[in-house]
């Protein structure tokens, strides 16, 4: 089985990745293989 990597991202400063992280961990992604992108894009 190939290694799985999780990626969670937000687009604005007011958003959080909590739900994305929870869903990725529930899907079997290891916490060490979870990448969180707090970068903000756009004008929000």
N, C-alpha and C positions, 0 to 999 in steps of 0.2 A: 504494500500500500504506500502511496506517495505521501510525503509529509504535507500536512495542511497548515496553512498560515491564515490567520484572521486579520482583517483590516477594518477599523472603524474610523469614521471621519465625520466632522461637522463643517458646516459652511458659514456659520455666524457665531459671534461671541456668546450669544444667549443659549445656544444649543449645547447639549451634553451627549456623551457617548454611552451613558449608563445602559440603556436598553440594548444598544448594539452589542456591547460587551457581554451582557447577560445572554443574549441569543447565541453569540458565537461560542461562548463557553459551554452552553447547553448542547450545542451541535458537536461538541467534542474537541474543539480547538484548545490546545494547552495554553495556559496563561503566558508562558514563556514565548509562545509563538503568536502572540496577539500584538499587532501594531496599532497604536492609537495616534491618529493625525489630528492635532489640535489647531492646525493651520486654518486660517480664515480666508475665504475667497469672496469675491464680490464686494458689494458695498454694505452688507448687513452687519 
